[in-house]
Amino acid sequence: MGEINIGLCYMPSIEKIKVVIIKARNLRQIEIDQNRRECNRSYFAWMFLFTRQTFTLSTVLWVFFSDVFVRLQMLHGHKVCKTKNTMHQKASTEPTFNESFSFSMSGRIVDTCSFEISLITSTKTPFSHDEIYGKTVIGSFMFARGDELLHWQEMMNQPRSSVVKWHQLSVATHH
């Protein structure tokens, strides 16, 4: 599925957590291309139906190119409190984001919070919609396990220091 590089910094004196979305790597180009092709096919079928216009192969290949972005959601318990998105990047197997986001979080609720980080593909056509490529959840022991839990614990044990780690993206499950 690929990995995403994330930095976390807990600042207890101002009750904030800074999350830095750095980059992704080892993404499957086939899935990105497949999403792009499906959206292009539906768009051009719609355009032909309503305009009776034909399109060259180069038009089909280049008019709508997939983008990727990261959606970062802060959850308190299982409730989404805040959602922030990175800027869209041209789809590739290693997109770079380098964007930071700050979230207010009082010390007494830190253990009941988590971050859901989703890499999303987006194609701009009338019939397209954003697709979650993969995601990871970083948080306390109530919400995360393995490397994601360890990242959270390191952040909490090293206040005011940025802790950067790679996280494996997993297949998104739909509720």
Beta strands, then each sheet from edge to edge (+ up, - down):
strand 1: 3-11
strand 2: 16-25
strand 3: 67-76
strand 4: 79-85
strand 5: 89-90
strand 6: 96-104
strand 7: 113-122
strand 8: 131-139
strand 9: 163-168
sheet 1: 6+ 2- 1+ 9-
sheet 2: 4+ 3- 5+
sheet 3: 4+ 3- 7+ 8-
end
